[in-house]
């Protein structure tokens, strides 16, 4: 079609920034983080940093407590957040995990609930009751509802009979006109949730990790890049290249950051997490974030970690599955890495 494909291919290679392997140093990392924060759009902290937490629901399970908490993130935004706390403590204070859901009906899905708040029975779906498995391993799990999903949709989208209907496109497009991104807002809110985690007496504030799936993997990755309070990160169903995933098909608008390729491809950005521990989990039959490009990304990220003499801090599991959370290796990896933090 009049060289349309060829033009975009050439423009991509002209635009994307890929430093030489010997350029991955502290100066590169600091520049990447600073520029990255600018690209996703900054949001100002409330002057008094007040969270105004309120417990709105408390449910006792056999081995853990499930709390539903609301906190103020910015302006009048309240973020509904599930907190899962083990009943039995292995230590005086416990590691905590920020658990971020992907596209679907919101944070209920990751904590084992249907969209109407009833308990999931039978097959748990692609989120695989992730938060429950993590709390049973002895970690406090904090699962906020990402902006635009579940109870945080626009009023017109909340009228839909489809609980998985989201407001990503409408919110993202409006924020782009204001020089912001929905990714940037979600990252900001996650940093506020970390503020909340650090107020919890049951948590060791030096042992905070993060896990994110799919679109939640994006938020987990981006938050980990800019917030070093996250000591270990698991990305499941997300790690790839922009070229091989969101540029290869029609994805949700929440994946697109203006000018991001001028800073680097996805693996270069994820490499900025070094030397903190990073686990990459991908299904070999994942058609959303294809495995071939996940492997390509892993090679680049490993090279960056190697340049920091931190190659032993990156691990991966390419499991026999589709676009879903596995956890067979990543959950234990996350627990042990957080427990080893000093």
Phi and psi in degrees as GROMACS dihedral restraints (atoms count N, CA, C in turn):
[ dihedral_restraints ]
;  ai    aj    ak    al  type     phi  dphi    fc
    3     4     5     6     1    53.1    20    10
    4     5     6     7     1    40.8    20    10
    6     7     8     9     1    63.0    20    10
    7     8     9    10     1    22.8    20    10
    9    10    11    12     1   -59.0    20    10
   10    11    12    13     1   -48.6    20    10
   12    13    14    15     1   -63.8    20    10
   13    14    15    16     1   -43.9    20    10
   15    16    17    18     1   -63.4    20    10
   16    17    18    19     1   -39.8    20    10
   18    19    20    21     1   -60.8    20    10
   19    20    21    22     1   -47.6    20    10
   21    22    23    24     1   -66.2    20    10
   22    23    24    25     1   -35.9    20    10
   24    25    26    27     1   -63.7    20    10
   25    26    27    28     1   -45.1    20    10
   27    28    29    30     1   -66.2    20    10
   28    29    30    31     1   -40.0    20    10
   30    31    32    33     1   -65.0    20    10
   31    32    33    34     1   -39.2    20    10
   33    34    35    36     1   -58.1    20    10
   34    35    36    37     1   -50.8    20    10
   36    37    38    39     1   -67.2    20    10
   37    38    39    40     1   -27.6    20    10
   39    40    41    42     1   -75.6    20    10
   40    41    42    43     1   -31.0    20    10
   42    43    44    45     1   -86.8    20    10
   43    44    45    46     1   -44.2    20    10
   45    46    47    48     1   -63.7    20    10
   46    47    48    49     1   136.2    20    10
   48    49    50    51     1   -96.5    20    10
   49    50    51    52     1   123.0    20    10
   51    52    53    54     1  -133.9    20    10
   52    53    54    55     1    98.7    20    10
   54    55    56    57     1   -64.0    20    10
   55    56    57    58     1   153.7    20    10
   57    58    59    60     1   -64.1    20    10
   58    59    60    61     1   152.0    20    10
   60    61    62    63     1   -58.1    20    10
   61    62    63    64     1   -29.6    20    10
   63    64    65    66     1   -82.2    20    10
   64    65    66    67     1     2.2    20    10
   66    67    68    69     1   -97.0    20    10
   67    68    69    70     1    -3.8    20    10
   69    70    71    72     1   -79.5    20    10
   70    71    72    73     1    90.7    20    10
   72    73    74    75     1  -136.2    20    10
   73    74    75    76     1  -174.4    20    10
   75    76    77    78     1   -60.3    20    10
   76    77    78    79     1   -39.8    20    10
   78    79    80    81     1   -62.8    20    10
   79    80    81    82     1   -44.1    20    10
   81    82    83    84     1   -61.6    20    10
   82    83    84    85     1   -43.9    20    10
   84    85    86    87     1   -63.4    20    10
   85    86    87    88     1   -46.0    20    10
   87    88    89    90     1   -64.9    20    10
   88    89    90    91     1   -40.6    20    10
   90    91    92    93     1   -62.5    20    10
   91    92    93    94     1   -43.2    20    10
   93    94    95    96     1   -61.5    20    10
   94    95    96    97     1   -46.4    20    10
   96    97    98    99     1   -63.7    20    10
   97    98    99   100     1   -45.2    20    10
   99   100   101   102     1   -64.1    20    10
  100   101   102   103     1   -47.2    20    10
  102   103   104   105     1   -66.0    20    10
  103   104   105   106     1   -38.1    20    10
  105   106   107   108     1   -61.6    20    10
  106   107   108   109     1   -46.6    20    10
  108   109   110   111     1   -58.9    20    10
  109   110   111   112     1   -37.3    20    10
  111   112   113   114     1   -66.3    20    10
  112   113   114   115     1   -40.7    20    10
  114   115   116   117     1   -68.5    20    10
  115   116   117   118     1   -38.0    20    10
  117   118   119   120     1   -80.9    20    10
  118   119   120   121     1   -13.9    20    10
  120   121   122   123     1    92.6    20    10
  121   122   123   124     1   121.7    20    10
  123   124   125   126     1   -86.4    20    10
  124   125   126   127     1   147.8    20    10
  126   127   128   129     1  -123.0    20    10
  127   128   129   130     1   137.0    20    10
  129   130   131   132     1   -78.7    20    10
  130   131   132   133     1   139.3    20    10
  132   133   134   135     1   -65.3    20    10
  133   134   135   136     1   145.1    20    10
  135   136   137   138     1   -57.4    20    10
  136   137   138   139     1   143.9    20    10
  138   139   140   141     1   -57.0    20    10
  139   140   141   142     1   -38.7    20    10
  141   142   143   144     1   -95.5    20    10
  142   143   144   145     1     0.8    20    10
  144   145   146   147     1    57.7    20    10
  145   146   147   148     1    16.6    20    10
  147   148   149   150     1   -67.7    20    10
  148   149   150   151     1   133.7    20    10
  150   151   152   153     1   -98.4    20    10
  151   152   153   154     1   -26.3    20    10
  153   154   155   156     1    46.9    20    10
  154   155   156   157     1    54.6    20    10
  156   157   158   159     1   -67.1    20    10
  157   158   159   160     1   143.6    20    10
  159   160   161   162     1  -141.7    20    10
  160   161   162   163     1   124.6    20    10
  162   163   164   165     1   -81.5    20    10
  163   164   165   166     1   119.2    20    10
  165   166   167   168     1  -106.7    20    10
  166   167   168   169     1    -9.2    20    10
  168   169   170   171     1  -161.1    20    10
  169   170   171   172     1   140.8    20    10
  171   172   173   174     1  -140.8    20    10
  172   173   174   175     1   124.8    20    10
  174   175   176   177     1  -126.6    20    10
  175   176   177   178     1   129.6    20    10
  177   178   179   180     1   -93.8    20    10
  178   179   180   181     1   125.6    20    10
  180   181   182   183     1  -109.3    20    10
  181   182   183   184     1   174.2    20    10
  183   184   185   186     1   -58.6    20    10
  184   185   186   187     1   -41.6    20    10
  186   187   188   189     1  -119.4    20    10
  187   188   189   190     1     0.7    20    10
  189   190   191   192     1  -158.7    20    10
  190   191   192   193     1   163.8    20    10
  192   193   194   195     1  -100.5    20    10
  193   194   195   196     1   141.0    20    10
  195   196   197   198     1  -117.1    20    10
  196   197   198   199     1   114.8    20    10
  198   199   200   201     1  -107.0    20    10
  199   200   201   202     1   145.1    20    10
  201   202   203   204     1  -110.8    20    10
  202   203   204   205     1   120.4    20    10
  204   205   206   207     1  -121.4    20    10
  205   206   207   208     1   144.9    20    10
  207   208   209   210     1  -113.5    20    10
  208   209   210   211     1   135.0    20    10
  210   211   212   213     1  -129.4    20    10
  211   212   213   214     1   155.4    20    10
  213   214   215   216     1   -88.8    20    10
  214   215   216   217     1   127.1    20    10
  216   217   218   219     1   -99.1    20    10
  217   218   219   220     1   -51.0    20    10
  219   220   221   222     1  -157.1    20    10
  220   221   222   223     1   141.1    20    10
  222   223   224   225     1    52.7    20    10
  223   224   225   226     1  -122.9    20    10
  225   226   227   228     1  -103.3    20    10
  226   227   228   229     1    15.0    20    10
  228   229   230   231     1   -76.7    20    10
  229   230   231   232     1   126.2    20    10
  231   232   233   234     1  -111.6    20    10
  232   233   234   235     1   132.4    20    10
  234   235   236   237     1  -109.4    20    10
  235   236   237   238     1   111.3    20    10
  237   238   239   240     1   -71.9    20    10
  238   239   240   241     1   129.2    20    10
  240   241   242   243     1  -137.4    20    10
  241   242   243   244     1   128.5    20    10
  243   244   245   246     1   -88.3    20    10
  244   245   246   247     1   137.1    20    10
  246   247   248   249     1  -123.7    20    10
  247   248   249   250     1   119.6    20    10
  249   250   251   252     1  -107.2    20    10
  250   251   252   253     1   125.4    20    10
  252   253   254   255     1  -124.9    20    10
  253   254   255   256     1   123.5    20    10
  255   256   257   258     1   -62.7    20    10
  256   257   258   259     1   143.5    20    10
  258   259   260   261     1   -74.6    20    10
  259   260   261   262     1   -35.6    20    10
  261   262   263   264     1  -100.0    20    10
  262   263   264   265     1   128.0    20    10
  264   265   266   267     1  -100.0    20    10
  265   266   267   268     1   129.3    20    10
  267   268   269   270     1   -83.5    20    10
  268   269   270   271     1   -23.7    20    10
  270   271   272   273     1  -138.8    20    10
  271   272   273   274     1   168.9    20    10
  273   274   275   276     1   -60.5    20    10
  274   275   276   277     1   -42.4    20    10
  276   277   278   279     1  -123.8    20    10
  277   278   279   280     1   154.2    20    10
  279   280   281   282     1  -114.8    20    10
  280   281   282   283     1   154.6    20    10
  282   283   284   285     1   -68.9    20    10
  283   284   285   286     1   154.4    20    10
  285   286   287   288     1  -124.1    20    10
  286   287   288   289     1   148.4    20    10
  288   289   290   291     1  -126.4    20    10
  289   290   291   292     1   125.5    20    10
  291   292   293   294     1   -82.3    20    10
  292   293   294   295     1   112.4    20    10
  294   295   296   297     1  -109.4    20    10
  295   296   297   298     1   119.7    20    10
  297   298   299   300     1  -116.1    20    10
  298   299   300   301     1   119.9    20    10
  300   301   302   303     1   -74.0    20    10
  301   302   303   304     1   161.4    20    10
  303   304   305   306     1   -97.9    20    10
  304   305   306   307     1  -160.9    20    10
  306   307   308   309     1   -65.9    20    10
  307   308   309   310     1   140.6    20    10
  309   310   311   312     1   157.4    20    10
  310   311   312   313     1  -142.4    20    10
  312   313   314   315     1  -102.2    20    10
  313   314   315   316     1    16.4    20    10
  315   316   317   318     1   109.1    20    10
  316   317   318   319     1  -162.3    20    10
  318   319   320   321     1   -73.8    20    10
  319   320   321   322     1   -13.9    20    10
  321   322   323   324     1   -58.8    20    10
  322   323   324   325     1   -37.3    20    10
  324   325   326   327     1   -64.7    20    10
  325   326   327   328     1   -35.8    20    10
  327   328   329   330     1   -79.1    20    10
  328   329   330   331     1   -18.1    20    10
  330   331   332   333     1  -102.9    20    10
  331   332   333   334     1    11.2    20    10
  333   334   335   336     1    89.1    20    10
  334   335   336   337     1    25.5    20    10
  336   337   338   339     1  -118.1    20    10
  337   338   339   340     1   148.6    20    10
  339   340   341   342     1   -74.2    20    10
  340   341   342   343     1   171.0    20    10
  342   343   344   345     1   -62.5    20    10
  343   344   345   346     1   -24.3    20    10
  345   346   347   348     1   -91.7    20    10
  346   347   348   349     1     5.8    20    10
  348   349   350   351     1    90.7    20    10
  349   350   351   352     1    -3.9    20    10
  351   352   353   354     1   -78.1    20    10
  352   353   354   355     1   158.7    20    10
  354   355   356   357     1   -72.0    20    10
  355   356   357   358     1   138.3    20    10
  357   358   359   360     1   -69.8    20    10
  358   359   360   361     1   129.6    20    10
  360   361   362   363     1  -118.8    20    10
  361   362   363   364     1   141.3    20    10
  363   364   365   366     1    83.3    20    10
  364   365   366   367     1  -151.4    20    10
  366   367   368   369     1   -60.4    20    10
  367   368   369   370     1   128.7    20    10
  369   370   371   372     1   -83.8    20    10
  370   371   372   373     1    -7.0    20    10
  372   373   374   375     1    86.9    20    10
  373   374   375   376     1  -172.9    20    10
  375   376   377   378     1   -68.9    20    10
  376   377   378   379     1   -20.3    20    10
  378   379   380   381     1   -81.8    20    10
  379   380   381   382     1   -15.8    20    10
  381   382   383   384     1    55.6    20    10
  382   383   384   385     1    33.6    20    10
  384   385   386   387     1    50.4    20    10
  385   386   387   388     1    40.4    20    10
  387   388   389   390     1   -50.0    20    10
  388   389   390   391     1   -49.8    20    10
  390   391   392   393     1   -62.3    20    10
  391   392   393   394     1   -33.4    20    10
  393   394   395   396     1   -66.4    20    10
  394   395   396   397     1   -45.8    20    10
  396   397   398   399     1   -59.9    20    10
  397   398   399   400     1   -38.2    20    10
  399   400   401   402     1   -70.0    20    10
  400   401   402   403     1   -41.5    20    10
  402   403   404   405     1   -68.5    20    10
  403   404   405   406     1   -31.7    20    10
  405   406   407   408     1   -70.0    20    10
  406   407   408   409     1   -17.7    20    10
  408   409   410   411     1   -85.2    20    10
  409   410   411   412     1    -5.7    20    10
  411   412   413   414     1   105.3    20    10
  412   413   414   415     1    24.2    20    10
  414   415   416   417     1  -118.0    20    10
  415   416   417   418     1   145.7    20    10
  417   418   419   420     1   -74.8    20    10
  418   419   420   421     1   130.2    20    10
  420   421   422   423     1  -115.8    20    10
  421   422   423   424     1   127.5    20    10
  423   424   425   426     1  -120.4    20    10
  424   425   426   427     1   115.4    20    10
  426   427   428   429     1  -122.6    20    10
  427   428   429   430     1    93.9    20    10
  429   430   431   432     1   -76.6    20    10
  430   431   432   433     1   156.6    20    10
  432   433   434   435     1   -88.5    20    10
  433   434   435   436     1   118.5    20    10
  435   436   437   438     1   -67.2    20    10
  436   437   438   439     1   143.4    20    10
  438   439   440   441     1   -57.6    20    10
  439   440   441   442     1   125.8    20    10
  441   442   443   444     1   105.0    20    10
  442   443   444   445     1    -4.7    20    10
  444   445   446   447     1  -117.5    20    10
  445   446   447   448     1   162.1    20    10
  447   448   449   450     1    53.4    20    10
  448   449   450   451     1  -120.8    20    10
  450   451   452   453     1   -80.3    20    10
  451   452   453   454     1     3.1    20    10
  453   454   455   456     1  -114.7    20    10
  454   455   456   457     1    26.9    20    10
  456   457   458   459     1   -83.6    20    10
  457   458   459   460     1   164.0    20    10
  459   460   461   462     1   -64.5    20    10
  460   461   462   463     1   152.6    20    10
  462   463   464   465     1   -55.8    20    10
  463   464   465   466     1   -39.7    20    10
  465   466   467   468     1   -69.0    20    10
  466   467   468   469     1   -31.1    20    10
  468   469   470   471     1   -77.9    20    10
  469   470   471   472     1   -27.6    20    10
  471   472   473   474     1   -66.7    20    10
  472   473   474   475     1   -17.1    20    10
  474   475   476   477     1   -78.8    20    10
  475   476   477   478     1   -11.4    20    10
  477   478   479   480     1   -66.2    20    10
  478   479   480   481     1   147.6    20    10
  480   481   482   483     1   -78.5    20    10
  481   482   483   484     1   -10.7    20    10
  483   484   485   486     1   -92.7    20    10
  484   485   486   487     1   110.5    20    10
  486   487   488   489     1   -65.0    20    10
  487   488   489   490     1   -19.2    20    10
  489   490   491   492     1   -85.9    20    10
  490   491   492   493     1    -3.7    20    10
  492   493   494   495     1   -58.9    20    10
  493   494   495   496     1   133.0    20    10
  495   496   497   498     1  -124.6    20    10
  496   497   498   499     1   174.5    20    10
  498   499   500   501     1  -113.1    20    10
  499   500   501   502     1    20.9    20    10
  501   502   503   504     1   -55.7    20    10
  502   503   504   505     1   -50.4    20    10
  504   505   506   507     1   -63.5    20    10
  505   506   507   508     1   -47.7    20    10
  507   508   509   510     1   -62.2    20    10
  508   509   510   511     1   -45.0    20    10
  510   511   512   513     1   -69.1    20    10
  511   512   513   514     1   -46.0    20    10
  513   514   515   516     1   -60.9    20    10
  514   515   516   517     1   -42.9    20    10
  516   517   518   519     1   -66.5    20    10
  517   518   519   520     1   -37.9    20    10
  519   520   521   522     1   -66.0    20    10
  520   521   522   523     1   -43.6    20    10
  522   523   524   525     1   -64.8    20    10
  523   524   525   526     1   -35.4    20    10
  525   526   527   528     1   -61.3    20    10
  526   527   528   529     1   -36.7    20    10
  528   529   530   531     1   -67.7    20    10
  529   530   531   532     1   -20.2    20    10
  531   532   533   534     1   -98.9    20    10
  532   533   534   535     1     6.9    20    10
  534   535   536   537     1    78.9    20    10
  535   536   537   538     1    19.5    20    10
  537   538   539   540     1  -120.7    20    10
  538   539   540   541     1   173.8    20    10
  540   541   542   543     1  -134.1    20    10
  541   542   543   544     1   154.3    20    10
  543   544   545   546     1   -67.4    20    10
  544   545   546   547     1   -30.3    20    10
  546   547   548   549     1   -62.6    20    10
  547   548   549   550     1   -42.9    20    10
  549   550   551   552     1   -62.8    20    10
  550   551   552   553     1   -39.0    20    10
  552   553   554   555     1   -67.7    20    10
  553   554   555   556     1   -41.6    20    10
  555   556   557   558     1   -66.0    20    10
  556   557   558   559     1   -39.3    20    10
  558   559   560   561     1   -62.5    20    10
  559   560   561   562     1   -44.9    20    10
  561   562   563   564     1   -58.1    20    10
  562   563   564   565     1   -45.4    20    10
  564   565   566   567     1   -64.8    20    10
  565   566   567   568     1   -36.9    20    10
  567   568   569   570     1   -64.6    20    10
  568   569   570   571     1   -35.3    20    10
  570   571   572   573     1   -66.5    20    10
  571   572   573   574     1   -33.9    20    10
  573   574   575   576     1   -69.6    20    10
  574   575   576   577     1   -34.6    20    10
  576   577   578   579     1   -66.1    20    10
  577   578   579   580     1   -37.8    20    10
  579   580   581   582     1   -62.5    20    10
  580   581   582   583     1   -39.2    20    10
  582   583   584   585     1   -54.5    20    10
  583   584   585   586     1   -43.6    20    10
  585   586   587   588     1   -65.1    20    10
  586   587   588   589     1   -44.3    20    10
  588   589   590   591     1   -55.1    20    10
  589   590   591   592     1   -37.6    20    10
  591   592   593   594     1   -74.9    20    10
  592   593   594   595     1    -2.9    20    10
  594   595   596   597     1   -95.0    20    10
  595   596   597   598     1    -6.2    20    10
  597   598   599   600     1   -84.3    20    10
  598   599   600   601     1   126.3    20    10
  600   601   602   603     1   -67.8    20    10
  601   602   603   604     1   -25.3    20    10
  603   604   605   606     1   -79.1    20    10
  604   605   606   607     1    -8.7    20    10
  606   607   608   609     1  -106.3    20    10
  607   608   609   610     1   137.6    20    10
  609   610   611   612     1   -79.8    20    10
  610   611   612   613     1   111.3    20    10
  612   613   614   615     1   -68.8    20    10
  613   614   615   616     1    -9.8    20    10
  615   616   617   618     1   -95.9    20    10
  616   617   618   619     1     3.2    20    10
  618   619   620   621     1  -126.5    20    10
  619   620   621   622     1    63.0    20    10
  621   622   623   624     1  -110.4    20    10
  622   623   624   625     1   125.1    20    10
  624   625   626   627     1  -118.3    20    10
  625   626   627   628     1  -178.1    20    10
  627   628   629   630     1  -149.3    20    10
  628   629   630   631     1   141.0    20    10
  630   631   632   633     1  -136.0    20    10
  631   632   633   634     1   137.2    20    10
  633   634   635   636     1  -142.9    20    10
  634   635   636   637     1   142.0    20    10
  636   637   638   639     1  -114.4    20    10
  637   638   639   640     1   132.2    20    10
  639   640   641   642     1    55.7    20    10
  640   641   642   643     1  -119.9    20    10
  642   643   644   645     1   -60.4    20    10
  643   644   645   646     1   -30.5    20    10
  645   646   647   648     1   -70.9    20    10
  646   647   648   649     1   -24.3    20    10
  648   649   650   651     1   -66.7    20    10
  649   650   651   652     1   -39.5    20    10
  651   652   653   654     1   -57.8    20    10
  652   653   654   655     1   -48.4    20    10
  654   655   656   657     1   -66.6    20    10
  655   656   657   658     1   -39.1    20    10
  657   658   659   660     1   -63.2    20    10
  658   659   660   661     1   -43.3    20    10
  660   661   662   663     1   -64.6    20    10
  661   662   663   664     1   -49.3    20    10
  663   664   665   666     1   -66.4    20    10
  664   665   666   667     1   -37.3    20    10
  666   667   668   669     1   -67.2    20    10
  667   668   669   670     1   -40.1    20    10
  669   670   671   672     1   -65.1    20    10
  670   671   672   673     1   -32.5    20    10
  672   673   674   675     1   -62.3    20    10
  673   674   675   676     1   -42.5    20    10
  675   676   677   678     1   -99.6    20    10
  676   677   678   679     1   -12.7    20    10
  678   679   680   681     1  -125.3    20    10
  679   680   681   682     1   106.0    20    10
  681   682   683   684     1   -80.6    20    10
  682   683   684   685     1     2.3    20    10
  684   685   686   687     1   -68.2    20    10
  685   686   687   688     1   -20.3    20    10
  687   688   689   690     1   -79.6    20    10
  688   689   690   691     1   115.3    20    10
  690   691   692   693     1   -93.2    20    10
  691   692   693   694     1   -18.9    20    10
  693   694   695   696     1  -156.0    20    10
  694   695   696   697     1   140.6    20    10
  696   697   698   699     1  -131.5    20    10
  697   698   699   700     1   135.8    20    10
  699   700   701   702     1  -115.2    20    10
  700   701   702   703     1   123.8    20    10
  702   703   704   705     1  -112.2    20    10
  703   704   705   706     1   117.7    20    10
  705   706   707   708     1  -121.3    20    10
  706   707   708   709     1   128.6    20    10
  708   709   710   711     1    66.6    20    10
  709   710   711   712     1    32.3    20    10
  711   712   713   714     1  -139.3    20    10
  712   713   714   715     1   -46.3    20    10
  714   715   716   717     1   -53.3    20    10
  715   716   717   718     1   127.2    20    10
  717   718   719   720     1  -168.6    20    10
  718   719   720   721     1  -157.3    20    10
  720   721   722   723     1  -117.1    20    10
  721   722   723   724     1   151.9    20    10
  723   724   725   726     1   -60.7    20    10
  724   725   726   727     1   -39.6    20    10
  726   727   728   729     1   -62.2    20    10
  727   728   729   730     1   -40.7    20    10
  729   730   731   732     1   -84.3    20    10
  730   731   732   733     1    -9.0    20    10
  732   733   734   735     1  -123.7    20    10
  733   734   735   736     1   -85.5    20    10
  735   736   737   738     1   -72.5    20    10
  736   737   738   739     1   -16.9    20    10
  738   739   740   741     1   -89.4    20    10
  739   740   741   742     1    -9.6    20    10
  741   742   743   744     1   -96.4    20    10
  742   743   744   745     1    -8.1    20    10
  744   745   746   747     1  -160.8    20    10
  745   746   747   748     1   175.0    20    10
  747   748   749   750     1   -81.8    20    10
  748   749   750   751     1   111.3    20    10
  750   751   752   753     1  -109.5    20    10
  751   752   753   754     1   170.2    20    10
  753   754   755   756     1   -61.4    20    10
  754   755   756   757     1   143.2    20    10
  756   757   758   759     1   -61.6    20    10
  757   758   759   760     1   -18.3    20    10
  759   760   761   762     1   -69.6    20    10
  760   761   762   763     1    -7.1    20    10
  762   763   764   765     1   -86.5    20    10
  763   764   765   766     1   -11.5    20    10
  765   766   767   768     1  -105.0    20    10
  766   767   768   769     1   125.3    20    10
  768   769   770   771     1  -118.1    20    10
  769   770   771   772     1   115.9    20    10
  771   772   773   774     1   -56.2    20    10
  772   773   774   775     1   128.0    20    10
  774   775   776   777     1    79.2    20    10
  775   776   777   778     1     5.9    20    10
  777   778   779   780     1   -62.7    20    10
  778   779   780   781     1   -34.1    20    10
  780   781   782   783     1   -68.8    20    10
  781   782   783   784     1   -19.6    20    10
  783   784   785   786     1   -70.7    20    10
  784   785   786   787     1   -19.1    20    10
  786   787   788   789     1   -93.6    20    10
  787   788   789   790     1   -35.7    20    10
  789   790   791   792     1   162.4    20    10
  790   791   792   793     1   162.1    20    10
  792   793   794   795     1   -74.8    20    10
  793   794   795   796     1   168.1    20    10
  795   796   797   798     1   -53.0    20    10
  796   797   798   799     1   -44.9    20    10
  798   799   800   801     1   -61.2    20    10
  799   800   801   802     1   -36.8    20    10
  801   802   803   804     1   -64.8    20    10
  802   803   804   805     1   -38.3    20    10
  804   805   806   807     1   -67.2    20    10
  805   806   807   808     1   -45.6    20    10
  807   808   809   810     1   -64.7    20    10
  808   809   810   811     1   -30.5    20    10
  810   811   812   813     1   -63.8    20    10
  811   812   813   814     1   -20.8    20    10
  813   814   815   816     1   -69.3    20    10
  814   815   816   817     1   -10.0    20    10
  816   817   818   819     1   -71.8    20    10
  817   818   819   820     1   -23.1    20    10
  819   820   821   822     1   -50.7    20    10
  820   821   822   823     1   146.0    20    10
  822   823   824   825     1   -94.7    20    10
  823   824   825   826     1    14.7    20    10
  825   826   827   828     1   -66.6    20    10
  826   827   828   829     1   147.1    20    10
  828   829   830   831     1   -60.4    20    10
  829   830   831   832     1   137.9    20    10
  831   832   833   834     1  -138.4    20    10
  832   833   834   835     1   130.3    20    10
  834   835   836   837     1  -118.5    20    10
  835   836   837   838     1   130.2    20    10
  837   838   839   840     1  -112.8    20    10
  838   839   840   841     1   123.1    20    10
  840   841   842   843     1  -122.4    20    10
  841   842   843   844     1   128.0    20    10
  843   844   845   846     1  -146.1    20    10
  844   845   846   847     1   141.4    20    10
  846   847   848   849     1   -80.9    20    10
  847   848   849   850     1   136.8    20    10
  849   850   851   852     1   -70.6    20    10
  850   851   852   853     1   -13.0    20    10
  852   853   854   855     1  -110.1    20    10
  853   854   855   856     1    19.0    20    10
  855   856   857   858     1   -70.8    20    10
  856   857   858   859     1   118.0    20    10
  858   859   860   861     1   -95.8    20    10
  859   860   861   862     1    -7.8    20    10
  861   862   863   864     1   -84.8    20    10
  862   863   864   865     1   -47.3    20    10
  864   865   866   867     1  -123.4    20    10
  865   866   867   868     1    87.3    20    10
  867   868   869   870     1   -58.8    20    10
  868   869   870   871     1   144.1    20    10
  870   871   872   873     1   -63.2    20    10
  871   872   873   874     1   -34.9    20    10
  873   874   875   876     1   -59.3    20    10
  874   875   876   877     1   -40.9    20    10
  876   877   878   879     1   -80.7    20    10
  877   878   879   880     1   -23.6    20    10
  879   880   881   882     1   -65.4    20    10
  880   881   882   883     1   -41.6    20    10
  882   883   884   885     1   -66.9    20    10
  883   884   885   886     1   -39.3    20    10
  885   886   887   888     1   -61.1    20    10
  886   887   888   889     1   -43.7    20    10
  888   889   890   891     1   -63.8    20    10
  889   890   891   892     1   -42.0    20    10
  891   892   893   894     1   -58.8    20    10
  892   893   894   895     1   -40.0    20    10
  894   895   896   897     1   -61.1    20    10
  895   896   897   898     1   -46.0    20    10
  897   898   899   900     1   -65.9    20    10
  898   899   900   901     1   -45.0    20    10
  900   901   902   903     1   -61.5    20    10
  901   902   903   904     1   -41.6    20    10
  903   904   905   906     1   -62.1    20    10
  904   905   906   907     1   -40.1    20    10
  906   907   908   909     1   -59.9    20    10
  907   908   909   910     1   -41.0    20    10
  909   910   911   912     1   -66.6    20    10
  910   911   912   913     1   -45.2    20    10
  912   913   914   915     1   -61.2    20    10
  913   914   915   916     1   -37.9    20    10
  915   916   917   918     1   -62.7    20    10
  916   917   918   919     1   -36.7    20    10
  918   919   920   921     1   -66.6    20    10
  919   920   921   922     1   -19.0    20    10
  921   922   923   924     1  -100.9    20    10
  922   923   924   925     1    10.6    20    10
  924   925   926   927     1    55.3    20    10
  925   926   927   928     1    38.1    20    10
  927   928   929   930     1  -125.0    20    10
  928   929   930   931     1    26.0    20    10
  930   931   932   933     1   -59.1    20    10
  931   932   933   934     1   -30.0    20    10
  933   934   935   936     1   -73.3    20    10
  934   935   936   937     1    -4.0    20    10
  936   937   938   939     1   -94.9    20    10
  937   938   939   940     1     0.4    20    10
  939   940   941   942     1  -116.7    20    10
  940   941   942   943     1   136.4    20    10
  942   943   944   945     1  -140.4    20    10
  943   944   945   946     1   165.1    20    10
  945   946   947   948     1  -153.4    20    10
  946   947   948   949     1   162.8    20    10
  948   949   950   951     1  -146.9    20    10
  949   950   951   952     1   112.2    20    10
  951   952   953   954     1   -98.7    20    10
  952   953   954   955     1   101.1    20    10
  954   955   956   957     1   -97.8    20    10
  955   956   957   958     1   164.3    20    10
  957   958   959   960     1   -82.7    20    10
  958   959   960   961     1    84.0    20    10
  960   961   962   963     1  -164.2    20    10
  961   962   963   964     1  -174.8    20    10
  963   964   965   966     1  -105.7    20    10
  964   965   966   967     1  -147.4    20    10
  966   967   968   969     1   -81.4    20    10
  967   968   969   970     1    91.1    20    10
  969   970   971   972     1  -164.2    20    10
  970   971   972   973     1   164.7    20    10
  972   973   974   975     1   -84.5    20    10
  973   974   975   976     1   137.5    20    10
  975   976   977   978     1  -104.1    20    10
  976   977   978   979     1   -72.2    20    10
  978   979   980   981     1    88.8    20    10
  979   980   981   982     1    -5.6    20    10
  981   982   983   984     1   -57.1    20    10
  982   983   984   985     1   -35.8    20    10
  984   985   986   987     1  -114.3    20    10
  985   986   987   988     1   -31.0    20    10
  987   988   989   990     1   -69.6    20    10
  988   989   990   991     1   -34.9    20    10
  990   991   992   993     1   -65.1    20    10
  991   992   993   994     1   -47.2    20    10
  993   994   995   996     1   -64.9    20    10
  994   995   996   997     1   -39.6    20    10
  996   997   998   999     1   -58.6    20    10
  997   998   999  1000     1   -45.1    20    10
  999  1000  1001  1002     1   -64.5    20    10
 1000  1001  1002  1003     1   -45.7    20    10
 1002  1003  1004  1005     1   -59.6    20    10
 1003  1004  1005  1006     1   -49.2    20    10
 1005  1006  1007  1008     1   -67.0    20    10
 1006  1007  1008  1009     1   -35.8    20    10
 1008  1009  1010  1011     1   -69.7    20    10
 1009  1010  1011  1012     1   -37.7    20    10
 1011  1012  1013  1014     1   -70.3    20    10
 1012  1013  1014  1015     1   -39.3    20    10
 1014  1015  1016  1017     1   -65.9    20    10
 1015  1016  1017  1018     1   -25.5    20    10
 1017  1018  1019  1020     1   -86.5    20    10
 1018  1019  1020  1021     1    -5.6    20    10
 1020  1021  1022  1023     1   -67.3    20    10
 1021  1022  1023  1024     1   144.5    20    10
